[in-house]
């Protein structure tokens, strides 16, 4: 009866499950413990219904907590990349290390709640840890507070506390909400889980859209405001804690009931230990390796553990799906920084694309449940849970295949990767007539360089060492001039040719070697006037440039049209129009003269702008979100139906650990085997397809069972098993 009740509750909300788990490490259908415990009080009802008033506090708490977690995590990868200036591989590795820790710590929270403090106190204490972690993380994002070492230490401590907090309360909050209902109100309890799920996705959806705006559109300390982007989630977590405590007087609080997960681990450990101690051939073999625990543990517990291990065996291939799925917040976000984010009416931040996943989940669930699955049933196709999960894997693999294709297209606008004894060079002819440029012993620039000719691309310059002194010869109107410059390997140069004091002259200046990060535009100025200038761009950037074709340093700007600049000279102040500075591009702007009361300029695009639109990521988000609905929701429902009521907690732990292991795999690949990003996407695609084949084979041989039928079989086998228990090594145990 208990098992039927648990399955009934699961059926009511299993279709609404996605990235979150809604049943506790104790079975949602378990009867309350018997003993001398205080009577469970009845909570006031909500608006005359059978819903306890206390669940309103729990739902609001969950919304705020999920807003806090997903909002902070949405900007985390770009925080590592831009604030700490880590490379993409290290940023990805730390992001997934944090994600993995968030899915290891639920085991700690479950043990605390079930064996020591109870759910209510566990939520309170770990929420305090959670808040402290957020506050430390927000303080660590203030640029003026200490050096980078201080920022890194504060951020890592904050992330550790956040992982302990969010993971620790994960197995407690939903089940604590279920505890608020009387036993006769099972339908209301089931609907509560649906409402609870909606609060999770609402918090995720809103926060992944809002916090990137706080990061990128709000400026503080002269740069992106990560302190605010982390501070708002911290405030939401404080609010979550306050709301939860405010409902304290209304809650029904059950005492700790003992941890099933711990008992299962002890049973398995004892079986292995007992088998190793009794390896003699004279001792009869047993039907199952777990039967070696029968000297200490009851036949019911052993039988239930057998049922669970059958499902846990199927979990072995599952981490690979999560390895791909959780890269939405790391690799896919980094990919979005190299794309065109202009949607006409709105310019999307690269980390905002993550909001598509919770949005699509809310759209796909009714489409799949009310449309796709019934249609498949009408076609008489046996779409079993194993097949649904395998299909989800295939969809996620296809999503990464598309991501690899997009990455290849993105790379077409990248600067070439330089190797030792190699550099790049181009010529900017700012003189009035064409110039023929010859470099010592190098076969480059066959044709004369036209005046103000925008070079199509850089030319590759091969050196004879780490650096080389080269002779540059310029031929201009019958005159030949020579200049010597030292060129270093793995560097990018522009040779500026200009007229000064009636003669031809030149400068060799260093260019950017790679695209600006995070979709910013890089711009520098060359002052062709005979007087120094001070430039103001959009009332924010002040740049001083010396006279006679001196170059400025590069400045990084948000993508925008800059037509309201000012150029201040000795003779006055003049308007300066730069036009569009596009995503990921690098520009050299030459101030040529002042006429008609305005500054005349010439703009050269040194590095091409991002020409692949961010909308091309939509198909991969569609595929992976559809894959999540088929894989995650189906997997939870299937594993729930294949275990006895008392073992739901163990499968919950196993499921969460598959997420943790998947994230661990990503950080290993990112750090141990760095490769081109498109190649890494292909690698994950191939690995998931291979794992899908293995999982399908395992699923083919898996026989779906009713846990109650297995319990009856175990009871029948008990008598025959007793005859094998002879000649064992004796051991004192407490039964």
LOPA-97412 format. One record per residue (C-alpha): residue number from 1; chain; x, z, y; residue in three letters. Coordinates in steps of 0.2 Angstrom, whole numbers, plus 5000, padded with zeros to 4 digits. Layout:
! LOPA-97412
voke;guti;xx;zz;yy;marvex
NUM;A;X;Z;Y;ala
...
! end
This chain:
! LOPA-97412
voke;guti;xx;zz;yy;marvex
1;A;5000;5000;5000;unk
2;A;5014;5004;5012;unk
3;A;5022;4987;5008;unk
4;A;5006;4978;5011;unk
5;A;5004;4987;5028;unk
6;A;5022;4982;5033;unk
7;A;5020;4964;5028;unk
8;A;5003;4963;5037;unk
9;A;5011;4969;5053;unk
10;A;5025;4957;5052;unk
11;A;5014;4942;5049;unk
12;A;5005;4947;5066;unk
13;A;5021;4944;5076;unk
14;A;5034;4935;5065;unk
15;A;5030;4918;5074;unk
16;A;5034;4926;5091;unk
17;A;5052;4932;5086;unk
18;A;5067;4923;5092;unk
19;A;5084;4930;5098;unk
20;A;5077;4948;5098;unk
21;A;5072;4958;5082;unk
22;A;5056;4968;5083;unk
23;A;5057;4979;5068;unk
24;A;5067;4995;5067;unk
25;A;5080;5000;5055;unk
26;A;5066;5010;5048;unk
27;A;5051;5000;5041;unk
28;A;5037;4997;5053;unk
29;A;5025;5001;5040;unk
30;A;5032;5017;5033;unk
31;A;5020;5032;5032;unk
32;A;5025;5046;5043;unk
33;A;5036;5059;5035;unk
34;A;5028;5073;5026;unk
35;A;5033;5091;5029;unk
36;A;5032;5105;5042;unk
37;A;5033;5093;5057;unk
38;A;5023;5095;5073;unk
39;A;5007;5085;5073;unk
40;A;5008;5069;5082;unk
41;A;4998;5070;5098;unk
42;A;4986;5057;5104;unk
43;A;4992;5048;5120;unk
44;A;4979;5043;5134;unk
45;A;4972;5026;5132;unk
46;A;4975;5011;5143;unk
47;A;4959;5006;5152;unk
48;A;4947;5012;5139;unk
49;A;4955;5002;5125;unk
50;A;4964;5008;5109;unk
51;A;4981;5004;5117;unk
52;A;4991;5020;5121;unk
53;A;4995;5022;5140;unk
54;A;5013;5025;5135;unk
55;A;5016;5007;5129;unk
56;A;5015;5002;5147;unk
57;A;5031;5011;5151;unk
58;A;5040;5004;5135;unk
59;A;5035;4986;5139;unk
60;A;5041;4988;5158;unk
61;A;5057;4997;5151;unk
62;A;5060;4982;5140;unk
63;A;5057;4969;5153;unk
64;A;5070;4978;5165;unk
65;A;5083;4980;5151;unk
66;A;5082;4962;5145;unk
67;A;5083;4956;5164;unk
68;A;5098;4967;5165;unk
69;A;5107;4961;5150;unk
70;A;5104;4942;5151;unk
71;A;5106;4942;5170;unk
72;A;5123;4950;5168;unk
73;A;5128;4939;5153;unk
74;A;5123;4923;5162;unk
75;A;5137;4924;5175;unk
76;A;5150;4932;5163;unk
77;A;5159;4917;5158;unk
78;A;5161;4910;5176;unk
79;A;5166;4927;5181;unk
80;A;5181;4927;5169;unk
81;A;5185;4909;5175;unk
82;A;5184;4911;5193;unk
83;A;5186;4929;5197;unk
84;A;5200;4933;5185;unk
85;A;5207;4915;5185;unk
86;A;5208;4915;5166;unk
87;A;5208;4899;5156;unk
88;A;5193;4892;5147;unk
89;A;5199;4898;5130;unk
90;A;5202;4916;5135;unk
91;A;5186;4916;5145;unk
92;A;5176;4910;5130;unk
93;A;5185;4922;5118;unk
94;A;5181;4938;5128;unk
95;A;5163;4932;5131;unk
96;A;5160;4931;5112;unk
97;A;5170;4947;5109;unk
98;A;5157;4955;5120;unk
99;A;5143;4947;5112;unk
100;A;5149;4951;5094;unk
101;A;5151;4970;5099;unk
102;A;5133;4969;5106;unk
103;A;5127;4965;5088;unk
104;A;5139;4977;5079;unk
105;A;5133;4993;5089;unk
106;A;5115;4993;5083;unk
107;A;5121;5001;5067;unk
108;A;5127;5015;5078;unk
109;A;5111;5017;5087;unk
110;A;5101;5016;5071;unk
111;A;5112;5030;5063;unk
112;A;5110;5041;5079;unk
113;A;5091;5039;5079;unk
114;A;5087;5041;5061;unk
115;A;5100;5054;5056;unk
116;A;5103;5064;5072;unk
117;A;5093;5063;5088;unk
118;A;5078;5053;5085;unk
119;A;5073;5037;5094;unk
120;A;5067;5045;5110;unk
121;A;5084;5054;5114;unk
122;A;5094;5040;5107;unk
123;A;5086;5028;5120;unk
124;A;5089;5040;5134;unk
125;A;5107;5045;5130;unk
126;A;5112;5027;5127;unk
127;A;5103;5020;5142;unk
128;A;5113;5032;5152;unk
129;A;5129;5025;5145;unk
130;A;5121;5007;5148;unk
131;A;5119;5011;5167;unk
132;A;5136;5019;5169;unk
133;A;5143;5003;5161;unk
134;A;5134;4992;5173;unk
135;A;5139;5002;5188;unk
136;A;5157;5001;5183;unk
137;A;5156;4982;5179;unk
138;A;5148;4980;5197;unk
139;A;5162;4990;5205;unk
140;A;5175;4980;5196;unk
141;A;5168;4964;5204;unk
142;A;5172;4970;5222;unk
143;A;5188;4959;5227;unk
144;A;5194;4972;5239;unk
145;A;5195;4986;5227;unk
146;A;5213;4986;5219;unk
147;A;5222;4972;5211;unk
148;A;5217;4961;5197;unk
149;A;5223;4974;5184;unk
150;A;5211;4986;5191;unk
151;A;5197;4973;5190;unk
152;A;5201;4969;5172;unk
153;A;5201;4987;5167;unk
154;A;5185;4991;5175;unk
155;A;5176;4976;5169;unk
156;A;5182;4978;5151;unk
157;A;5177;4997;5151;unk
158;A;5160;4992;5159;unk
159;A;5157;4978;5146;unk
160;A;5161;4990;5131;unk
161;A;5149;5003;5138;unk
162;A;5136;4990;5141;unk
163;A;5138;4983;5123;unk
164;A;5136;5001;5116;unk
165;A;5121;5004;5126;unk
166;A;5111;4988;5124;unk
167;A;5116;4987;5105;unk
168;A;5112;5005;5102;unk
169;A;5095;5005;5109;unk
170;A;5091;4988;5101;unk
171;A;5084;4995;5084;unk
172;A;5075;5009;5093;unk
173;A;5064;5003;5107;unk
174;A;5052;4991;5098;unk
175;A;5049;5004;5084;unk
176;A;5047;5018;5096;unk
177;A;5033;5007;5104;unk
178;A;5025;5005;5087;unk
179;A;5026;5024;5084;unk
180;A;5014;5026;5099;unk
181;A;4999;5019;5089;unk
182;A;4988;5029;5077;unk
183;A;4988;5022;5059;unk
184;A;4970;5015;5061;unk
185;A;4975;5004;5075;unk
186;A;4986;4992;5066;unk
187;A;4979;4976;5075;unk
188;A;4983;4984;5092;unk
189;A;5000;4988;5086;unk
190;A;5003;4970;5080;unk
191;A;4997;4963;5097;unk
192;A;5009;4976;5105;unk
193;A;5024;4967;5097;unk
194;A;5018;4950;5104;unk
195;A;5017;4958;5122;unk
196;A;5034;4966;5119;unk
197;A;5041;4949;5114;unk
198;A;5034;4941;5130;unk
199;A;5042;4955;5140;unk
200;A;5059;4951;5132;unk
201;A;5058;4932;5136;unk
202;A;5051;4935;5153;unk
203;A;5066;4946;5157;unk
204;A;5078;4933;5150;unk
205;A;5069;4918;5158;unk
206;A;5069;4926;5176;unk
207;A;5086;4934;5175;unk
208;A;5095;4918;5169;unk
209;A;5088;4909;5184;unk
210;A;5090;4922;5197;unk
211;A;5107;4929;5194;unk
212;A;5116;4913;5196;unk
213;A;5108;4911;5213;unk
214;A;5114;4928;5218;unk
215;A;5131;4923;5212;unk
216;A;5133;4906;5219;unk
217;A;5121;4904;5234;unk
218;A;5125;4922;5242;unk
219;A;5143;4924;5248;unk
220;A;5152;4941;5250;unk
221;A;5170;4945;5253;unk
222;A;5172;4926;5257;unk
223;A;5168;4920;5240;unk
224;A;5155;4920;5226;unk
225;A;5146;4936;5226;unk
226;A;5149;4943;5208;unk
227;A;5147;4961;5214;unk
228;A;5129;4957;5219;unk
229;A;5126;4946;5203;unk
230;A;5131;4961;5193;unk
231;A;5123;4974;5204;unk
232;A;5105;4968;5203;unk
233;A;5105;4969;5184;unk
234;A;5113;4987;5186;unk
235;A;5098;4991;5197;unk
236;A;5086;4984;5185;unk
237;A;5094;4995;5171;unk
238;A;5092;5010;5182;unk
239;A;5074;5006;5185;unk
240;A;5072;5004;5166;unk
241;A;5079;5021;5163;unk
242;A;5068;5029;5176;unk
243;A;5052;5020;5170;unk
244;A;5056;5026;5152;unk
245;A;5059;5044;5157;unk
246;A;5043;5044;5168;unk
247;A;5032;5041;5152;unk
248;A;5040;5055;5143;unk
249;A;5025;5066;5143;unk
250;A;5014;5053;5135;unk
251;A;5025;5048;5121;unk
252;A;5023;5052;5103;unk
253;A;5040;5057;5096;unk
254;A;5044;5057;5078;unk
255;A;5059;5068;5072;unk
256;A;5074;5060;5063;unk
257;A;5069;5053;5046;unk
258;A;5085;5050;5037;unk
259;A;5095;5033;5037;unk
260;A;5091;5021;5024;unk
261;A;5105;5010;5028;unk
262;A;5117;5024;5025;unk
263;A;5110;5028;5008;unk
264;A;5111;5010;5003;unk
265;A;5129;5009;5008;unk
266;A;5133;5025;4998;unk
267;A;5123;5018;4983;unk
268;A;5133;5002;4983;unk
269;A;5149;5011;4985;unk
270;A;5146;5023;4971;unk
271;A;5141;5009;4959;unk
272;A;5158;5000;4963;unk
273;A;5168;5016;4961;unk
274;A;5159;5021;4945;unk
275;A;5162;5003;4937;unk
276;A;5180;5004;4941;unk
277;A;5182;5021;4933;unk
278;A;5173;5015;4917;unk
279;A;5182;4999;4912;unk
280;A;5184;5003;4894;unk
281;A;5178;4990;4882;unk
282;A;5170;5003;4872;unk
283;A;5158;5007;4886;unk
284;A;5143;4995;4884;unk
285;A;5140;4983;4899;unk
286;A;5125;4984;4910;unk
287;A;5113;4971;4915;unk
288;A;5117;4972;4934;unk
289;A;5132;4979;4943;unk
290;A;5121;4991;4953;unk
291;A;5115;4999;4937;unk
292;A;5132;5009;4937;unk
293;A;5125;5019;4951;unk
294;A;5111;5026;4940;unk
295;A;5121;5042;4936;unk
296;A;5118;5048;4954;unk
297;A;5104;5038;4962;unk
298;A;5086;5035;4957;unk
299;A;5080;5020;4948;unk
300;A;5068;5016;4963;unk
301;A;5082;5016;4975;unk
302;A;5093;5005;4964;unk
303;A;5079;4993;4961;unk
304;A;5076;4991;4979;unk
305;A;5095;4989;4983;unk
306;A;5095;4975;4970;unk
307;A;5081;4966;4979;unk
308;A;5090;4967;4996;unk
309;A;5106;4961;4989;unk
310;A;5098;4945;4983;unk
311;A;5093;4941;5001;unk
312;A;5109;4947;5009;unk
313;A;5118;4935;4998;unk
314;A;5108;4921;5006;unk
315;A;5114;4928;5023;unk
316;A;5132;4923;5020;unk
317;A;5131;4906;5027;unk
318;A;5121;4911;5042;unk
319;A;5134;4916;5055;unk
320;A;5139;4898;5058;unk
321;A;5122;4895;5066;unk
322;A;5125;4909;5078;unk
323;A;5143;4903;5081;unk
324;A;5135;4887;5089;unk
325;A;5119;4895;5096;unk
326;A;5128;4908;5107;unk
327;A;5140;4895;5115;unk
328;A;5126;4891;5127;unk
329;A;5133;4905;5138;unk
330;A;5151;4900;5136;unk
331;A;5156;4882;5132;unk
332;A;5140;4874;5137;unk
333;A;5141;4883;5154;unk
334;A;5158;4877;5156;unk
335;A;5153;4860;5152;unk
336;A;5139;4861;5166;unk
337;A;5153;4865;5179;unk
338;A;5160;4848;5176;unk
339;A;5143;4839;5179;unk
340;A;5133;4833;5193;unk
341;A;5120;4846;5197;unk
342;A;5110;4838;5211;unk
343;A;5092;4836;5205;unk
344;A;5086;4830;5222;unk
345;A;5075;4844;5228;unk
346;A;5087;4857;5221;unk
347;A;5105;4859;5217;unk
348;A;5106;4869;5200;unk
349;A;5120;4882;5197;unk
350;A;5129;4878;5181;unk
351;A;5125;4895;5173;unk
352;A;5107;4892;5178;unk
353;A;5105;4879;5164;unk
354;A;5104;4894;5151;unk
355;A;5086;4898;5157;unk
356;A;5080;4882;5148;unk
357;A;5082;4891;5131;unk
358;A;5069;4905;5134;unk
359;A;5058;4893;5143;unk
360;A;5058;4881;5128;unk
361;A;5056;4895;5116;unk
362;A;5040;4900;5125;unk
363;A;5034;4881;5124;unk
364;A;5040;4878;5106;unk
365;A;5032;4893;5097;unk
366;A;5014;4887;5100;unk
367;A;5018;4869;5097;unk
368;A;5026;4873;5081;unk
369;A;5014;4885;5075;unk
370;A;4998;4876;5080;unk
371;A;5004;4858;5079;unk
372;A;5020;4854;5069;unk
373;A;5018;4866;5054;unk
374;A;4999;4862;5051;unk
375;A;5003;4843;5052;unk
376;A;5017;4845;5039;unk
377;A;5005;4855;5028;unk
378;A;4992;4841;5030;unk
379;A;5006;4829;5023;unk
380;A;5007;4839;5007;unk
381;A;5025;4843;5011;unk
382;A;5031;4860;5004;unk
383;A;5041;4865;5020;unk
384;A;5048;4881;5013;unk
385;A;5056;4894;5023;unk
386;A;5073;4889;5016;unk
387;A;5070;4871;5021;unk
388;A;5064;4877;5039;unk
389;A;5080;4886;5041;unk
390;A;5091;4872;5035;unk
391;A;5082;4860;5047;unk
392;A;5086;4873;5061;unk
393;A;5104;4871;5056;unk
394;A;5104;4852;5057;unk
395;A;5095;4853;5074;unk
396;A;5109;4864;5081;unk
397;A;5122;4853;5073;unk
398;A;5115;4838;5081;unk
399;A;5114;4847;5098;unk
400;A;5133;4850;5097;unk
401;A;5135;4832;5092;unk
402;A;5127;4827;5108;unk
403;A;5137;4840;5118;unk
404;A;5153;4831;5111;unk
405;A;5147;4814;5117;unk
406;A;5143;4821;5134;unk
407;A;5160;4829;5135;unk
408;A;5169;4813;5131;unk
409;A;5159;4805;5145;unk
410;A;5164;4819;5157;unk
411;A;5182;4817;5153;unk
412;A;5182;4799;5160;unk
413;A;5183;4806;5177;unk
414;A;5197;4819;5173;unk
415;A;5215;4817;5178;unk
416;A;5226;4811;5164;unk
417;A;5235;4825;5154;unk
418;A;5254;4824;5158;unk
419;A;5268;4827;5146;unk
420;A;5286;4832;5149;unk
421;A;5296;4819;5159;unk
422;A;5281;4811;5166;unk
423;A;5272;4812;5183;unk
424;A;5259;4802;5193;unk
425;A;5261;4794;5209;unk
426;A;5251;4783;5221;unk
427;A;5254;4775;5239;unk
428;A;5243;4778;5254;unk
429;A;5247;4765;5267;unk
430;A;5242;4772;5284;unk
431;A;5252;4759;5294;unk
432;A;5245;4744;5303;unk
433;A;5251;4731;5291;unk
434;A;5253;4729;5272;unk
435;A;5269;4737;5264;unk
436;A;5278;4733;5248;unk
437;A;5284;4749;5239;unk
438;A;5298;4748;5226;unk
439;A;5304;4764;5216;unk
440;A;5322;4764;5209;unk
441;A;5322;4756;5192;unk
442;A;5303;4758;5190;unk
443;A;5291;4743;5188;unk
444;A;5277;4749;5199;unk
445;A;5267;4742;5213;unk
446;A;5269;4724;5210;unk
447;A;5258;4719;5225;unk
448;A;5259;4725;5243;unk
449;A;5249;4740;5247;unk
450;A;5236;4735;5260;unk
451;A;5233;4746;5275;unk
452;A;5221;4760;5272;unk
453;A;5218;4754;5254;unk
454;A;5210;4767;5243;unk
455;A;5220;4766;5227;unk
456;A;5210;4764;5211;unk
457;A;5220;4776;5201;unk
458;A;5237;4784;5200;unk
459;A;5252;4776;5192;unk
460;A;5262;4784;5178;unk
461;A;5280;4788;5183;unk
462;A;5293;4791;5168;unk
463;A;5308;4802;5173;unk
464;A;5324;4805;5164;unk
465;A;5323;4824;5164;unk
466;A;5313;4839;5171;unk
467;A;5316;4831;5188;unk
468;A;5324;4816;5196;unk
469;A;5330;4810;5213;unk
470;A;5322;4793;5216;unk
471;A;5325;4780;5229;unk
472;A;5310;4773;5237;unk
473;A;5311;4756;5246;unk
474;A;5298;4750;5259;unk
475;A;5297;4732;5265;unk
476;A;5287;4730;5281;unk
477;A;5287;4715;5292;unk
478;A;5304;4709;5287;unk
479;A;5312;4726;5288;unk
480;A;5318;4736;5273;unk
481;A;5319;4755;5274;unk
482;A;5324;4767;5260;unk
483;A;5320;4785;5257;unk
484;A;5326;4797;5243;unk
485;A;5314;4810;5236;unk
486;A;5315;4822;5221;unk
487;A;5301;4820;5209;unk
488;A;5297;4834;5196;unk
489;A;5289;4832;5179;unk
490;A;5270;4835;5176;unk
491;A;5266;4833;5194;unk
492;A;5255;4822;5205;unk
493;A;5261;4814;5221;unk
494;A;5255;4803;5235;unk
495;A;5268;4793;5245;unk
496;A;5261;4792;5263;unk
497;A;5268;4777;5273;unk
498;A;5265;4778;5292;unk
499;A;5272;4772;5308;unk
500;A;5281;4784;5319;unk
501;A;5290;4781;5336;unk
502;A;5289;4762;5333;unk
503;A;5297;4763;5315;unk
504;A;5290;4765;5298;unk
505;A;5292;4782;5290;unk
506;A;5285;4791;5274;unk
507;A;5281;4808;5266;unk
508;A;5280;4813;5248;unk
509;A;5266;4826;5246;unk
510;A;5259;4835;5231;unk
511;A;5242;4832;5225;unk
512;A;5230;4842;5214;unk
513;A;5234;4840;5195;unk
514;A;5216;4844;5189;unk
515;A;5198;4844;5195;unk
516;A;5192;4858;5206;unk
517;A;5184;4872;5195;unk
518;A;5165;4876;5195;unk
519;A;5160;4860;5202;unk
520;A;5168;4863;5219;unk
521;A;5175;4849;5230;unk
522;A;5193;4850;5236;unk
523;A;5198;4843;5253;unk
524;A;5214;4841;5263;unk
525;A;5218;4833;5280;unk
526;A;5232;4822;5286;unk
527;A;5234;4823;5305;unk
528;A;5238;4806;5312;unk
529;A;5237;4812;5330;unk
530;A;5252;4816;5341;unk
531;A;5245;4833;5344;unk
532;A;5241;4848;5333;unk
533;A;5222;4851;5328;unk
534;A;5211;4865;5322;unk
535;A;5197;4860;5311;unk
536;A;5181;4870;5308;unk
537;A;5170;4864;5294;unk
538;A;5152;4871;5293;unk
539;A;5156;4886;5304;unk
540;A;5166;4894;5289;unk
541;A;5182;4885;5286;unk
542;A;5196;4885;5299;unk
543;A;5211;4874;5296;unk
544;A;5226;4871;5306;unk
545;A;5235;4854;5304;unk
546;A;5251;4850;5313;unk
547;A;5254;4833;5321;unk
548;A;5262;4817;5316;unk
549;A;5255;4814;5298;unk
550;A;5257;4832;5292;unk
551;A;5246;4837;5278;unk
552;A;5236;4853;5276;unk
553;A;5233;4863;5261;unk
554;A;5218;4860;5250;unk
555;A;5202;4869;5254;unk
556;A;5188;4872;5241;unk
557;A;5170;4869;5247;unk
558;A;5153;4869;5240;unk
559;A;5146;4852;5236;unk
560;A;5137;4847;5252;unk
561;A;5136;4834;5267;unk
562;A;5148;4841;5280;unk
563;A;5143;4832;5296;unk
564;A;5143;4847;5309;unk
565;A;5162;4850;5309;unk
566;A;5173;4852;5324;unk
567;A;5190;4846;5329;unk
568;A;5199;4856;5343;unk
569;A;5214;4848;5351;unk
570;A;5223;4851;5367;unk
571;A;5212;4839;5376;unk
572;A;5195;4846;5370;unk
573;A;5183;4849;5356;unk
574;A;5176;4834;5346;unk
575;A;5163;4833;5333;unk
576;A;5169;4830;5315;unk
577;A;5159;4821;5301;unk
578;A;5166;4822;5284;unk
579;A;5150;4815;5274;unk
580;A;5147;4820;5256;unk
581;A;5160;4831;5247;unk
582;A;5154;4829;5229;unk
583;A;5155;4839;5213;unk
584;A;5172;4841;5206;unk
585;A;5180;4828;5218;unk
586;A;5196;4829;5227;unk
587;A;5198;4821;5244;unk
588;A;5211;4816;5257;unk
589;A;5204;4814;5274;unk
590;A;5216;4806;5287;unk
591;A;5212;4809;5306;unk
592;A;5216;4792;5313;unk
593;A;5211;4793;5332;unk
594;A;5199;4800;5344;unk
595;A;5188;4787;5353;unk
596;A;5170;4787;5360;unk
597;A;5170;4806;5361;unk
598;A;5172;4808;5342;unk
599;A;5185;4810;5329;unk
600;A;5188;4794;5318;unk
601;A;5193;4798;5300;unk
602;A;5197;4789;5284;unk
603;A;5192;4797;5267;unk
604;A;5201;4794;5251;unk
605;A;5194;4800;5234;unk
606;A;5209;4806;5225;unk
607;A;5200;4813;5210;unk
608;A;5183;4805;5205;unk
609;A;5167;4816;5207;unk
610;A;5157;4822;5192;unk
611;A;5147;4807;5188;unk
612;A;5138;4814;5172;unk
613;A;5122;4822;5177;unk
614;A;5117;4839;5171;unk
615;A;5101;4833;5165;unk
616;A;5110;4825;5151;unk
617;A;5112;4843;5144;unk
618;A;5093;4844;5142;unk
619;A;5092;4835;5125;unk
620;A;5105;4847;5117;unk
621;A;5095;4862;5124;unk
622;A;5079;4855;5117;unk
623;A;5087;4853;5100;unk
624;A;5096;4870;5099;unk
625;A;5080;4879;5105;unk
626;A;5069;4870;5092;unk
627;A;5083;4874;5079;unk
628;A;5081;4893;5084;unk
629;A;5062;4893;5082;unk
630;A;5065;4886;5064;unk
631;A;5080;4896;5060;unk
632;A;5078;4913;5068;unk
633;A;5060;4916;5067;unk
634;A;5058;4909;5049;unk
635;A;5073;4918;5043;unk
636;A;5067;4935;5049;unk
637;A;5050;4933;5042;unk
638;A;5057;4927;5025;unk
639;A;5069;4941;5023;unk
640;A;5056;4953;5028;unk
641;A;5044;4947;5015;unk
642;A;5058;4947;5001;unk
643;A;5062;4966;5003;unk
644;A;5053;4982;4999;unk
645;A;5045;4991;5013;unk
646;A;5059;5005;5013;unk
647;A;5073;4992;5014;unk
648;A;5068;4982;5030;unk
649;A;5081;4992;5039;unk
650;A;5095;4986;5028;unk
651;A;5090;4967;5031;unk
652;A;5089;4971;5050;unk
653;A;5107;4977;5050;unk
654;A;5112;4962;5039;unk
655;A;5103;4950;5051;unk
656;A;5111;4957;5066;unk
657;A;5128;4957;5058;unk
658;A;5127;4938;5055;unk
659;A;5125;4936;5074;unk
660;A;5141;4947;5077;unk
661;A;5151;4938;5064;unk
662;A;5146;4921;5071;unk
663;A;5152;4926;5089;unk
664;A;5168;4933;5081;unk
665;A;5171;4916;5073;unk
666;A;5170;4907;5090;unk
667;A;5183;4919;5098;unk
668;A;5195;4916;5084;unk
669;A;5193;4897;5086;unk
670;A;5195;4898;5105;unk
671;A;5211;4908;5104;unk
672;A;5219;4903;5087;unk
673;A;5216;4884;5087;unk
674;A;5214;4877;5105;unk
675;A;5210;4859;5105;unk
676;A;5201;4846;5116;unk
677;A;5183;4852;5120;unk
678;A;5175;4837;5113;unk
679;A;5185;4839;5097;unk
680;A;5180;4858;5096;unk
681;A;5161;4853;5097;unk
682;A;5164;4840;5083;unk
683;A;5172;4854;5073;unk
684;A;5158;4865;5075;unk
685;A;5146;4851;5071;unk
686;A;5155;4847;5055;unk
687;A;5156;4865;5050;unk
688;A;5138;4869;5052;unk
689;A;5133;4853;5042;unk
690;A;5144;4859;5028;unk
691;A;5137;4876;5029;unk
692;A;5119;4869;5029;unk
693;A;5123;4860;5013;unk
694;A;5130;4876;5005;unk
695;A;5115;4886;5011;unk
696;A;5103;4872;5004;unk
697;A;5111;4873;4987;unk
698;A;5110;4892;4987;unk
699;A;5092;4891;4993;unk
700;A;5088;4878;4979;unk
701;A;5092;4891;4966;unk
702;A;5084;4906;4975;unk
703;A;5068;4911;4967;unk
704;A;5056;4918;4980;unk
705;A;5048;4935;4973;unk
706;A;5036;4948;4977;unk
707;A;5045;4965;4980;unk
708;A;5031;4974;4971;unk
709;A;5033;4963;4955;unk
710;A;5052;4967;4955;unk
711;A;5048;4985;4956;unk
712;A;5037;4984;4941;unk
713;A;5050;4975;4931;unk
714;A;5064;4988;4936;unk
715;A;5052;5001;4929;unk
716;A;5050;4992;4912;unk
717;A;5069;4989;4911;unk
718;A;5073;5007;4914;unk
719;A;5070;5013;4896;unk
720;A;5082;5000;4888;unk
721;A;5095;5004;4901;unk
722;A;5097;5022;4896;unk
723;A;5103;5017;4879;unk
724;A;5119;5010;4887;unk
725;A;5124;5026;4896;unk
726;A;5136;5033;4884;unk
727;A;5155;5037;4884;unk
728;A;5156;5038;4903;unk
729;A;5168;5047;4914;unk
730;A;5159;5062;4919;unk
731;A;5158;5066;4938;unk
732;A;5150;5081;4947;unk
733;A;5137;5075;4959;unk
734;A;5123;5082;4969;unk
735;A;5106;5075;4965;unk
! end
